[in-house]
Amino acid sequence: ARYGKLPLARCLQPAIGYARDGFPVSKRLARWIAEAKDDLKRDPASAALFLRGESTIKNPALARTLQAFADKGRSGFYEGEVAADLAKLGGFFNAKDLAAQDARWGEPIKGTYKGVTIYETPPPTQGFTVLEMLNLIEPLELGPYQGPDQAHLLVQAKQIAYHDREGQLADPRFADVPVVKLTSKPYADQRRELIDPKRALPWDKVPSYGSLTGDTVYVAAVDAEGNAASLIFSLYGVFGSCITSAETGVVLQNRSAYFSLDPKHPNRLEPGKTPLHTLIASMAFKKEKLWAVLGCMGADGQPQIHLQAYVAMIDYGRDIQEAVGGPRWLSGRFALGEARDTLHIEARFPRATIEELERRGHLVERWGDYSELAGHAHGITIADNGELIGGFDPRSDGAAIGY
């Protein structure tokens, strides 16, 4: 391993134990199982695993698979019996594809916002949109915390950055993704002219960059030596594809749903290609010292959650718990038939803020006080004296733990 001191086998032991002996079904997991019941029923192995109606879930097949991974490393999963069984499930992959799978080291991308250096994950993830949105709002007066100006301006920055994402983001091995330009201050200066301080910016009124030339888990960790990890992984949809290998206990993901079927689009479906990816993880530094580790689940909402959390901490001096637990809005479509610029907003926002956003032309859809659809965010900040402060999202089953 390039980083870390513990062997893989030891790191996997807790997961092996939970798979073998079972883990409790939380209220949220029970609700997700109920909502996905029809899809899970279509696959016998998924139904047997998730629809037993018991208070714990055991997956002994997955325990055996993880033990093989612990004993043999990469070959214990991507080759041999495990790979052969996964290939039997069908789909557009076979055992040779699994054997050829590789993980790639990538350099994070970075930007600055009011003296803070912020790192995000590179393409094909949507990390650049966080940096672009921060550039767009940096010189603007955002007004009071949770006021209408703050939400109004941030939503417009989202509309602009997401238009750039839709037209440009793809696997950089297959397409030229102009990240340097998209995250530059001069580019933000040009795009900022689209922002109207008094009226909402409809999705279909945002000009594109130019011609073409959210079942997720996040973990933030900082140790006594100052090492930090910002880790995110996902099956994409709830229970991924809802297809489970009975022999291995592995649930297959459905991330390829993010490919474009437009043959001219840089994110078009191609062999060996990674689709546009919503998963992003972040770190931030003040004066070259680690200050924050931040991440969340939420698919398209992830950059918007990063944006709101960083603005809460940097512009308004909120701590990490307030930043990830406070009321949240997300702009975009959450159901078929909704407009792409629907503004979903939690009811904990001041009523005056919500009503003013409606007056400015936002298509407001009101959520409850704590909406599952608003994503789950977690983070850690490091004070000047080295004190670690953890924040967890009350919408989630997560926790902030120190030991």
C-alpha positions in Angstrom: 0.0 0.0 0.0 1.2 3.5 -0.8 -0.4 4.9 2.4 -1.4 3.2 5.7 0.2 0.8 8.1 -2.3 -2.0 8.5 -2.5 -5.0 6.2 -5.5 -5.4 4.0 -6.6 -8.6 5.8 -6.8 -6.8 9.2 -8.8 -3.9 7.7 -11.3 -6.3 6.2 -12.0 -8.3 9.4 -14.8 -6.0 10.8 -16.6 -6.1 7.4 -16.3 -9.9 7.2 -17.7 -10.1 10.7 -20.7 -8.0 9.9 -21.4 -9.9 6.7 -21.1 -13.3 8.5 -22.8 -12.5 11.8 -25.2 -9.8 10.6 -25.8 -6.1 11.2 -29.0 -4.3 12.5 -31.5 -2.9 10.0 -32.0 0.8 10.8 -35.2 2.7 10.3 -33.7 4.3 7.2 -32.6 1.0 5.7 -36.0 -0.6 6.4 -37.6 2.3 4.5 -35.3 2.0 1.6 -35.9 -1.8 1.4 -39.7 -1.1 1.4 -39.4 1.5 -1.3 -37.2 -0.8 -3.5 -39.3 -3.9 -2.8 -40.6 -4.4 -6.3 -37.2 -4.1 -7.9 -35.6 -6.4 -5.3 -38.3 -9.1 -5.8 -37.3 -9.4 -9.4 -34.0 -11.0 -8.5 -34.2 -14.1 -6.3 -30.8 -13.6 -4.6 -31.7 -9.9 -3.8 -35.1 -11.0 -2.4 -33.5 -13.7 -0.2 -30.9 -11.2 1.1 -33.1 -8.1 1.7 -36.7 -9.2 2.0 -36.6 -11.6 4.8 -38.3 -9.1 7.2 -35.8 -9.7 10.0 -34.1 -7.2 12.3 -30.6 -8.1 11.1 -29.2 -8.8 7.6 -26.6 -11.6 7.2 -24.7 -12.1 4.0 -22.4 -15.2 4.6 -21.6 -15.4 0.9 -20.2 -11.9 1.0 -18.2 -12.8 4.1 -16.5 -15.6 2.1 -15.8 -13.3 -0.8 -14.2 -10.7 1.4 -12.2 -13.4 3.1 -10.9 -14.5 -0.3 -10.0 -10.9 -1.0 -8.2 -10.7 2.3 -6.3 -13.9 1.6 -5.4 -13.4 -2.1 -5.6 -9.6 -2.6 -6.9 -8.3 -5.9 -6.9 -11.7 -7.6 -9.2 -13.1 -4.9 -11.9 -10.9 -6.3 -11.2 -9.9 -9.9 -10.0 -13.4 -11.0 -10.9 -17.0 -10.2 -14.2 -18.2 -8.8 -15.6 -14.9 -7.6 -15.1 -13.3 -11.0 -16.4 -16.3 -12.9 -19.6 -16.2 -10.8 -20.1 -12.5 -11.3 -19.7 -13.0 -15.0 -22.5 -15.6 -15.0 -25.0 -12.9 -14.1 -24.9 -11.5 -17.7 -24.7 -7.9 -18.7 -22.1 -6.2 -20.8 -19.0 -7.7 -19.0 -17.3 -11.0 -18.7 -14.5 -12.6 -16.7 -11.8 -11.0 -18.9 -13.2 -7.6 -18.3 -13.1 -8.1 -14.6 -9.5 -9.4 -14.8 -8.5 -6.2 -16.7 -10.1 -3.9 -14.2 -7.6 -1.4 -12.7 -7.7 1.4 -10.2 -6.0 4.7 -11.2 -4.2 7.2 -9.1 -5.3 10.7 -10.0 -4.2 14.2 -9.0 -6.9 16.3 -7.2 -7.9 19.6 -8.7 -7.8 22.7 -6.6 -9.1 26.3 -6.4 -9.1 29.1 -3.9 -12.0 30.8 -2.2 -11.4 33.8 0.1 -8.0 32.6 1.1 -8.9 28.9 1.6 -7.4 26.3 -0.8 -10.0 23.7 -1.7 -9.2 20.3 -3.3 -11.8 18.2 -5.1 -11.7 15.0 -7.1 -10.8 15.3 -10.8 -12.8 14.2 -13.9 -14.6 12.0 -14.6 -16.1 13.2 -11.3 -18.0 16.5 -11.0 -15.6 18.0 -8.5 -14.8 20.9 -10.8 -18.3 22.3 -10.4 -17.6 23.0 -6.7 -14.6 25.1 -7.6 -16.4 26.9 -10.5 -19.4 27.7 -8.2 -17.1 29.2 -5.6 -15.4 31.3 -8.2 -18.7 32.6 -9.5 -19.9 33.8 -6.1 -16.6 34.9 -4.6 -16.9 38.6 -5.3 -20.7 38.8 -4.6 -22.4 40.1 -1.5 -24.3 37.1 -0.2 -26.4 38.9 2.4 -27.5 37.4 5.7 -27.1 33.7 6.5 -30.0 31.7 5.2 -31.4 34.8 3.6 -32.9 35.0 0.1 -29.8 36.6 -1.5 -27.5 33.8 -0.3 -29.7 31.0 -1.7 -30.7 33.0 -4.8 -27.1 33.6 -5.9 -25.8 30.2 -5.0 -28.6 28.5 -7.0 -27.7 30.6 -10.1 -24.0 29.6 -9.7 -25.2 26.0 -9.7 -27.2 26.5 -12.9 -24.2 27.8 -14.7 -21.7 25.2 -13.4 -24.0 22.3 -14.1 -24.5 23.5 -17.6 -20.8 23.3 -18.1 -20.8 19.8 -16.5 -23.6 18.6 -18.8 -21.7 19.6 -21.9 -18.1 18.9 -21.0 -17.6 16.3 -18.3 -16.4 12.8 -19.4 -13.6 10.3 -18.9 -10.4 12.3 -19.5 -8.9 9.2 -21.2 -11.5 9.5 -23.9 -12.2 13.3 -24.1 -10.5 16.6 -23.5 -12.1 18.0 -20.4 -11.0 21.7 -20.1 -10.8 21.7 -16.3 -8.1 24.4 -16.1 -10.4 26.8 -17.9 -13.6 25.8 -16.2 -12.0 26.4 -12.8 -10.2 29.6 -13.6 -11.1 33.0 -12.2 -11.3 34.7 -15.6 -13.8 32.1 -16.9 -15.9 32.7 -13.8 -15.8 36.5 -14.5 -17.3 35.9 -17.9 -20.0 33.4 -16.7 -20.9 35.6 -13.8 -22.5 38.1 -16.1 -25.4 35.6 -16.4 -26.3 36.0 -12.8 -29.3 38.3 -12.1 -29.5 39.5 -8.5 -33.3 39.9 -8.6 -34.6 37.1 -10.9 -34.1 33.4 -11.1 -32.0 32.0 -14.0 -34.0 29.3 -15.8 -32.1 26.2 -16.8 -32.9 26.6 -20.5 -31.6 30.3 -20.5 -28.1 29.3 -19.6 -25.8 29.3 -22.7 -23.6 26.3 -22.9 -19.8 26.4 -22.6 -19.5 26.0 -26.3 -19.4 23.4 -29.0 -18.2 19.9 -28.0 -14.5 20.0 -29.4 -27.8 10.6 -5.2 -26.6 4.3 -2.3 -23.5 6.2 -1.3 -21.3 6.1 1.8 -18.8 8.8 2.8 -16.1 8.6 5.5 -14.0 11.5 6.8 -11.0 10.5 9.0 -8.1 12.3 10.6 -5.6 10.6 12.9 -3.3 11.7 15.7 -0.4 12.3 13.2 -2.5 14.6 11.1 -3.0 12.2 8.2 -6.5 12.6 6.7 -8.7 10.6 4.4 -11.8 11.8 2.5 -13.4 8.6 1.1 -16.6 8.1 -0.9 -18.0 5.0 -2.7 -21.4 4.0 -4.0 -23.6 1.6 -5.9 -25.2 4.7 -7.4 -28.9 3.8 -7.1 -30.5 2.4 -3.9 -29.2 -1.2 -3.9 -27.5 -0.4 -7.2 -29.0 -2.6 -10.0 -30.9 -4.7 -7.4 -29.1 -7.7 -8.8 -27.1 -9.9 -6.3 -24.8 -12.8 -6.9 -26.0 -15.6 -4.8 -22.7 -17.3 -4.7 -20.6 -14.3 -3.8 -23.1 -12.0 -2.0 -22.0 -9.1 -4.2 -24.7 -6.5 -5.2 -24.0 -5.1 -8.6 -24.0 -1.3 -9.1 -25.7 0.6 -11.9 -23.3 3.6 -12.3 -23.4 3.2 -16.1 -26.8 4.9 -16.1 -24.8 8.2 -16.2 -23.5 7.5 -19.8 -25.0 9.6 -22.6 -26.5 7.7 -25.6 -25.8 10.8 -27.8 -22.9 9.5 -30.1 -21.5 13.1 -30.3 -21.4 13.7 -26.6 -18.0 13.4 -24.8 -19.7 11.2 -22.2 -21.1 8.8 -24.7 -21.2 5.1 -23.9 -17.9 3.4 -25.0 -16.1 0.2 -24.0 -13.6 0.5 -21.2 -14.8 4.0 -20.3 -15.9 5.4 -17.0 -19.1 7.5 -17.1 -19.5 11.0 -15.7 -19.3 10.4 -12.0 -21.2 12.2 -9.2 -19.0 11.0 -6.4 -16.7 13.7 -5.0 -14.7 14.1 -1.9 -12.9 17.2 -0.6 -10.2 18.6 1.6 -9.5 22.3 2.4 -6.3 24.0 3.6 -5.7 27.3 5.4 -2.1 28.7 5.0 -1.0 25.2 3.8 -2.4 23.5 6.9 -5.2 21.0 6.7 -8.4 22.7 7.9 -11.4 20.6 6.7 -12.3 17.2 5.3 -15.8 17.1 3.8 -18.0 14.8 1.8 -21.6 13.6 1.3 -24.0 11.4 -0.5 -26.6 12.9 -2.8 -25.8 12.2 -6.5 -26.2 15.5 -8.4 -26.7 17.3 -5.1 -23.1 16.6 -3.9 -21.5 19.7 -5.3 -24.4 21.8 -4.1 -23.9 20.4 -0.6 -20.1 21.1 -0.7 -20.9 24.6 -1.8 -23.3 25.3 1.0 -21.1 23.8 3.7 -18.0 25.7 2.6 -20.0 29.0 2.4 -21.5 28.4 5.8 -18.1 27.9 7.4 -16.0 30.4 5.4 -18.4 33.3 4.9 -20.6 33.0 8.0 -18.2 31.4 10.5 -20.4 28.3 11.2 -18.8 25.2 12.7 -18.8 21.9 10.8 -21.9 20.6 12.6 -24.0 23.6 11.7 -22.6 23.5 8.1 -23.7 19.9 7.5 -26.7 19.8 9.8 -28.3 23.1 8.9 -31.3 23.5 6.5 -30.4 22.8 2.9 -31.7 23.4 -0.6 -31.0 21.5 -3.7 -31.7 22.6 -7.3 -32.6 20.1 -9.9 -35.0 17.3 -10.9 -35.8 14.6 -8.4 -38.8 13.1 -10.1 -40.0 12.6 -13.7 -42.1 15.6 -14.7 -40.2 18.1 -12.6 -38.4 21.1 -14.2 -34.6 20.9 -14.2 -34.5 24.1 -12.3 -36.9 23.1 -9.5 -35.6 24.5 -6.2 -36.2 22.0 -3.4 -35.8 23.6 0.0 -36.2 22.4 3.6 -38.9 23.9 5.8 -36.3 25.0 8.4 -35.4 27.9 6.2 -37.0 31.2 7.3 -40.5 31.5 5.7 -39.5 35.0 4.5 -36.6 33.5 2.6 -38.7 30.9 0.9 -41.4 33.4 -0.1 -38.9 35.9 -1.5 -37.3 33.1 -3.6 -40.7 32.4 -5.0 -41.2 36.1 -5.8 -37.9 36.1 -7.7 -39.2 33.3 -10.0 -37.8 30.2 -8.4 -39.9 27.0 -8.9 -39.9 26.2 -5.2 -40.8 22.7 -4.0 -41.0 22.6 -0.2 -39.5 19.7 1.7 -40.0 18.8 5.4 -37.6 19.9 8.1 -35.1 17.1 7.4 -35.4 15.5 4.0 -33.6 12.3 2.9 -33.4 13.8 -0.6 -31.2 16.6 0.7 -28.3 14.3 1.0 -26.1 13.2 4.0 -23.0 15.2 4.7 -20.2 14.6 7.2 -16.9 16.3 7.9 -14.1 17.2 10.2 -12.4 20.5 10.9 -9.0 21.0 12.5 -8.6 24.0 14.8 -5.4 26.1 15.0 -4.6 24.3 18.3 -5.0 20.9 16.6 -8.4 20.1 18.1 -10.5 17.9 15.8 -14.2 18.8 15.5 -16.5 16.3 13.8 -19.9 17.0 12.2 -22.5 14.5 11.1 -25.7 14.9 9.2 -28.9 14.3 11.4 -30.6 13.1 8.2 -28.4 10.1 8.2 -27.4 7.0 10.3 -23.9 8.5 10.5 -22.0 9.7 13.6 -19.0 11.7 14.6 -16.7 9.6 16.7 -13.4 10.3 18.4 -11.1 7.8 20.1 
